[in-house]
Amino acid sequence: MNKEIITAKWFKTRYTLNKNGWLQPLRNAPVEYYDPFNPYINDNGNSDNLYLLFTNLDIEKGKEIENFYNRFGPLGLMSRDFGSIYPMPKDDQMTAEKYKEEELFFTDSENNPVPFETGATLHQFDAAPFINKFRSDGIVPELTEIQQEAGENVELFKWEHLKFRSVIDLYTAIQENEIHSIQNVLLLLDSINNTKPMIIDGDYPKIIDLDYDVAENHAEEKPKAWWTDKNNNDVIRKSLEELMLHLNREIGNRPFLKLVFDPVDLTINKSVRWRCESLLNAMYIMLINNITEGLRIKRCIGCGKYYHVGRPEMKYCELSCQNRAKMRRYQEKIRRVQDLSTRGMEPEEIARELNAELKQVLKWISAWRG
């Protein structure tokens, strides 16, 4: 990846997962800024790069999620809900009448105003210090500055994780031409996109799923519009379009264009750069870059982890995982020999049944019976 086209700055601090299901920054913990693309570039796409570490998390283990936050910082979910922060315009009488007591606002995904304190309730941060600083110094806080104080709900984290992993599953199924798997993943992605957990107000905002039945029906119907009577090539082509739509939806308008001057050729050229407002956006850009480069991703048949494929015939993420799988198969064969022998089957029959050498079968039976 060309480092020059990335503009990314993220932060990490110390987090704890509380009993209400929120990952909260520890008060007075130091904040460290870093570029999430640095380890990704330095590792040169190895199996431990950032977005694969995220994908391979066991999200049923709260400690794994907490450790990820402490290592890399929050996903930046607030930036998915809110855009810029601005003071109430003095000449906007309609807004002034509707929000008489409000001074600062977020803009939501449709550019509508959201009172600052409402955003503080939904994302679990203390609005007072930011409002007081605005009153005294006229300084409007930046979104990243607020996210350092905000919490993130673990159910929303799990939803984003499931969606990210499903996008990778779609990509891997397309690479392997697994038509049935492609259909299943598309159904799952449609269901996920239509069942986003919603935050409702409260002392500790709760998470609810909305219109789950509607989403299930939608997931059953949408792919049928183009799936029926299609040959495999048409399915792959359309699936790639679906993958592109999902990824474009995730990165939104993050890319931007600027002009750059080349002092050697004395020319002015256009340069597309990526702007990352969150860790989650950065990970999607890493994935997109790997897809456009044709890098293959597989899921290990031994441990289930996702990994970058060095050779097409690779089935395991690493040699140690392959050796463990080989040992499991070996031990399972021994147990099978013991079971068949217990049932009265002769060693010659067992050898034929398991496609094993008679000498080895006799050795296993002898060791088992002592």
C-alpha positions in Angstrom: 0.0 0.0 0.0 1.3 3.4 -0.9 1.6 5.3 2.4 1.4 8.7 0.6 -2.3 8.2 -0.2 -3.3 7.5 3.4 -4.1 10.2 5.9 -4.8 8.4 9.1 -4.3 9.3 12.8 -6.0 7.3 15.5 -5.5 6.9 19.3 -5.5 4.3 22.0 -6.0 4.5 25.7 -7.0 2.1 28.5 -10.5 0.6 28.4 -12.7 -1.6 30.6 -15.8 -3.6 29.7 -18.4 -2.7 32.4 -21.4 -4.7 33.6 -23.8 -2.7 31.4 -22.1 -3.9 28.2 -20.1 -0.7 27.5 -16.4 -0.4 26.8 -15.4 2.8 28.7 -12.1 4.6 28.7 -10.4 4.7 32.1 -10.4 8.1 33.6 -7.0 9.9 33.4 -5.5 7.1 31.4 -2.8 8.4 28.9 -3.8 8.8 25.3 -1.4 7.7 22.6 -1.7 8.7 18.9 -0.6 6.3 16.2 -1.1 5.5 12.5 -3.1 2.2 12.2 -1.5 1.7 8.7 2.0 1.5 10.0 1.9 -2.1 11.4 -0.1 -3.1 8.3 2.5 -1.7 5.9 5.5 -3.1 7.9 4.0 -6.6 8.1 3.6 -6.5 4.4 0.2 -8.2 4.5 1.2 -11.0 6.9 -1.5 -13.0 8.8 -1.3 -10.8 11.8 -2.3 -7.5 10.1 -4.8 -5.4 11.8 -8.1 -6.2 10.0 -7.4 -10.0 10.2 -6.7 -9.6 14.0 -10.1 -7.9 14.2 -11.9 -10.5 12.0 -10.4 -13.4 14.1 -11.6 -12.1 17.4 -13.9 -14.5 19.4 -16.6 -11.9 20.1 -18.2 -14.2 22.7 -15.2 -13.5 24.9 -15.5 -10.1 26.4 -11.8 -10.1 27.5 -10.7 -10.5 23.8 -12.8 -7.5 22.8 -11.4 -5.5 25.8 -7.8 -6.5 24.9 -8.4 -5.3 21.3 -9.5 -1.9 22.5 -6.5 -1.6 24.8 -4.2 -2.5 22.0 -5.7 -0.5 19.1 -8.2 1.9 20.5 -12.0 2.0 19.9 -13.6 1.3 16.5 -14.8 4.9 16.3 -18.5 4.1 16.1 -19.5 7.7 16.9 -18.2 8.8 13.5 -20.7 6.4 11.9 -23.6 8.2 13.6 -22.3 11.8 13.6 -20.4 14.0 11.2 -19.3 17.6 12.1 -19.9 19.5 15.3 -21.1 23.1 15.1 -22.5 25.9 17.2 -26.1 27.0 16.7 -26.2 29.6 13.9 -27.3 32.9 15.2 -29.5 33.6 12.2 -31.2 30.2 12.2 -34.5 31.2 13.9 -36.1 27.8 13.3 -33.3 25.9 15.0 -33.1 28.5 17.8 -36.8 28.1 18.5 -36.7 24.3 18.5 -33.5 24.0 20.6 -33.7 26.9 23.0 -31.3 25.6 25.6 -28.8 24.0 23.2 -25.5 25.5 22.1 -23.6 22.7 20.2 -24.9 20.2 17.7 -23.8 17.1 15.9 -24.9 16.5 12.3 -26.3 13.0 11.7 -26.0 10.9 8.6 -28.7 12.9 6.9 -27.1 16.2 7.9 -29.9 16.9 10.5 -28.9 18.6 13.8 -28.6 16.4 16.9 -28.2 18.2 20.3 -24.8 17.8 21.8 -26.1 16.4 25.1 -28.3 13.9 23.3 -25.1 12.6 21.6 -23.4 12.5 25.0 -26.2 10.3 26.4 -26.1 8.0 23.4 -22.4 7.6 23.4 -21.7 7.8 27.1 -19.5 10.8 27.6 -19.7 13.9 29.8 -20.8 16.8 27.7 -20.2 19.5 30.3 -16.4 20.0 29.9 -16.8 20.5 26.1 -19.7 22.9 26.5 -17.9 24.9 29.2 -14.8 25.2 27.0 -17.0 26.4 24.1 -18.6 29.0 26.4 -15.3 30.3 27.8 -13.0 30.1 24.7 -15.4 29.6 21.8 -13.6 26.4 20.8 -15.8 23.8 19.0 -14.5 20.3 19.9 -13.4 17.8 17.2 -15.0 14.4 16.9 -11.8 12.5 17.6 -11.3 14.6 20.8 -14.8 13.6 22.0 -14.3 9.9 21.0 -11.4 9.7 23.5 -14.0 10.3 26.2 -16.8 8.2 24.8 -17.9 4.7 25.3 -18.8 2.0 22.7 -21.5 -0.6 23.2 -20.3 -4.2 22.9 -23.4 -5.2 21.0 -22.7 -2.6 18.3 -19.1 -3.8 18.3 -20.3 -7.3 17.6 -22.7 -6.1 14.9 -19.9 -4.3 13.1 -17.6 -7.3 13.6 -20.1 -9.7 12.1 -20.7 -7.5 9.1 -16.9 -7.1 8.5 -16.4 -10.9 8.7 -19.3 -11.5 6.4 -17.8 -9.2 3.7 -14.6 -11.2 3.9 -16.6 -14.4 3.7 -18.3 -13.1 0.5 -14.9 -12.2 -1.0 -13.4 -15.7 -0.1 -16.5 -17.5 -1.5 -16.2 -15.5 -4.8 -12.4 -16.4 -5.0 -13.2 -20.1 -4.6 -16.3 -20.0 -6.9 -18.4 -21.5 -4.1 -21.8 -20.6 -5.5 -23.8 -22.0 -2.6 -21.6 -20.2 0.0 -22.0 -16.9 -2.0 -25.8 -17.2 -1.8 -25.7 -17.9 2.0 -23.4 -15.0 2.7 -25.5 -12.6 0.6 -28.5 -13.6 2.6 -26.7 -13.1 5.8 -25.3 -9.7 4.8 -28.8 -8.4 3.8 -30.1 -9.6 7.2 -27.2 -7.9 9.1 -27.6 -4.6 7.3 -31.3 -4.5 8.2 -31.0 -5.5 11.8 -28.6 -2.9 13.2 -28.8 -2.7 17.0 -30.3 0.7 18.0 -29.4 2.7 21.0 -32.3 3.9 23.1 -32.0 6.6 25.8 -31.5 5.9 29.5 -29.0 6.3 32.3 -27.1 3.6 30.5 -28.5 3.4 27.0 -29.7 0.0 26.1 -29.4 -1.8 22.8 -32.5 -3.2 20.9 -32.9 -4.9 17.6 -35.5 -3.3 15.3 -37.7 -4.9 12.7 -35.9 -8.3 12.8 -38.8 -10.1 11.1 -38.9 -7.5 8.3 -35.1 -8.0 7.8 -35.5 -11.7 7.7 -38.1 -11.5 5.0 -36.0 -8.9 3.1 -33.0 -11.2 3.2 -35.1 -14.1 1.8 -36.4 -12.0 -1.1 -33.7 -9.7 -2.3 -31.2 -12.1 -3.9 -34.0 -13.9 -5.8 -34.4 -10.9 -8.1 -31.2 -11.8 -9.9 -30.3 -15.3 -8.6 -32.9 -17.4 -10.4 -31.8 -19.2 -13.6 -28.3 -17.6 -13.6 -25.3 -19.5 -14.7 -22.1 -19.5 -12.5 -20.4 -16.7 -14.4 -23.4 -14.4 -14.0 -23.5 -15.3 -10.3 -19.9 -14.4 -9.8 -20.2 -11.2 -11.8 -23.3 -10.1 -9.8 -21.7 -11.1 -6.5 -18.7 -8.9 -7.2 -21.1 -6.0 -7.8 -22.7 -6.8 -4.5 -19.3 -6.9 -2.8 -18.5 -3.5 -4.3 -21.8 -2.0 -3.1 -21.2 -3.2 0.4 -17.7 -1.8 0.5 -18.7 1.5 -1.0 -21.4 1.8 1.6 -18.9 1.3 4.4 -16.3 3.8 3.2 -18.9 6.4 2.1 -17.3 9.6 0.9 -13.9 9.0 2.7 -11.8 9.3 -0.5 -11.2 12.9 -1.7 -9.4 14.4 -4.6 -6.6 17.0 -4.5 -4.1 18.5 -6.9 -0.4 17.9 -6.4 2.6 19.6 -8.1 5.4 17.5 -9.5 8.6 19.6 -9.3 10.5 17.2 -11.5 8.1 17.1 -14.5 6.8 20.5 -13.7 3.2 19.2 -14.0 0.1 19.4 -11.9 -1.6 16.1 -11.3 -4.6 14.8 -9.4 -4.1 12.6 -6.3 -6.8 10.5 -4.7 -6.3 10.3 -0.9 -8.1 8.4 1.8 -9.4 10.1 4.9 -10.0 7.8 7.9 -12.2 9.2 10.7 -12.1 5.9 12.6 -10.2 2.7 13.1 -13.1 0.8 11.5 -12.8 2.9 8.3 -9.0 2.3 8.2 -9.6 -1.5 8.4 -12.1 -1.4 5.5 -9.5 0.6 3.4 -6.9 -2.0 4.2 -9.3 -4.8 3.0 -10.2 -2.8 -0.1 -6.6 -2.3 -0.9 -5.9 -6.1 -0.6 -8.9 -6.9 -2.8 -7.8 -4.6 -5.5 -4.3 -6.1 -5.4 -5.9 -9.6 -5.8 -4.6 -10.8 -2.5 -6.3 -14.1 -1.5 -7.9 -14.7 1.9 -8.9 -18.1 3.2 -10.3 -19.5 6.4 -8.1 -22.1 8.0 -9.7 -25.6 7.9 -7.8 -26.4 11.1 -8.6 -23.5 13.5 -11.1 -21.4 11.6 -8.9 -18.3 11.5 -8.7 -16.1 8.4 -5.3 -15.7 6.8 -3.6 -14.4 3.7 -2.8 -17.1 1.2 0.8 -17.4 0.0 0.1 -20.4 -2.3 -3.3 -21.4 -3.8 -3.1 -24.9 -2.4 -2.7 -23.7 1.2 -5.4 -25.0 3.5 -3.9 -24.0 6.9 -2.9 -20.7 8.4 0.5 -22.0 9.5 2.5 -25.2 9.7 1.9 -25.6 13.5 -1.9 -25.6 12.8 -1.5 -28.1 10.1 0.5 -30.4 12.4 -2.1 -30.1 15.1 -4.8 -31.1 12.6 -2.7 -34.0 11.5 -2.3 -35.2 15.1 -6.1 -34.9 15.7 -6.8 -37.1 12.6 -4.2 -39.6 13.8 -5.8 -39.8 17.3 -9.2 -40.0 15.8 -8.1 -43.0 13.6 -6.7 -44.8 16.7 -10.1 -44.2 18.5 -11.9 -45.6 15.4 -9.7 -48.7 15.4 -10.4 -49.3 19.1 -14.1 -48.8 18.5 -14.3 -51.3 15.6 -12.1 -53.8 17.4 -14.5 -53.6 20.4 -17.3 -54.4 18.1 -15.6 -57.6 17.0 -14.2 -56.6 13.6 -11.1 -58.4 12.5 -7.8 -56.4 12.1 -7.8 -57.1 8.3 -11.4 -55.7 8.0 -10.4 -52.6 10.1 -7.4 -52.0 7.8 -9.7 -52.0 4.7 -12.3 -49.9 6.4 -9.9 -47.2 7.4 -7.6 -47.5 4.4 -4.7 -48.2 6.8 -1.8 -50.6 6.8 -2.5 -53.9 8.6 0.8 -53.7 10.4 -0.1 -50.3 11.9 -3.6 -51.4 12.9 -2.2 -54.5 14.7 0.3 -52.1 16.5 -2.5 -49.8 17.6 -4.6 -52.7 18.9 -1.7 -54.3 20.7 -0.8 -50.9 22.4 -4.5 -50.4 23.4 -4.9 -53.9 24.9 -1.5 -53.8 26.6 
